[in-house]
Amino acid sequence: FARQPLTRQVLQSLVQNIAARGLMADDRLPTERELATELKVSRNTVREALGSLEAIGALTRSPKRGAVLKPVDLSALAGISQVFLLRSAADFDELLVARRAFEVGLLPLVSENATADDFAKMEAANAMIESEVAAGWAPIEGDLAFHAAILRASHNPFLIQFGRLLEEFFRAARSRVVPSQAKGHRSLKDH
């Protein structure tokens, strides 16, 4: 089987190192020199691996503080990967199927965990959709708010992150949506 590039191997070792040390958001990593010695690679290779983590928002680097871990937000990955995955109308249709499958799977958890406030946010989002449709617009903001409310109502941080990843794909694809009252009404009915 194919050998992974050195930077990817070092990235995996670095992630394992972070886990083994029990480091969390806002914790500082060892210096590049210390990591290079520990991982038995050059500082440039460590720097490239740190750059990969920085690109996805998992850490920030500054001259005085060094590398500091940040909470990972999967939506950063969506911004990069959607360019390669959403190329046609058929891709958007497949994205709709993926979101529907994901959210239908969430519904039992949502019904178990949702609070009155969660349901109020879903209703407010549907009211926003009605306003957008009445104004002749595509119901983009209301729809995003509705799906975000469903995710939050799960009260599961992992599912919320996975959902944000999907929603970033939708945010990018929506720039190509043609306003349609029929689609808006269908969206309301589905919600």
Disulfide bonds with the S-S distance in Angstrom:
none
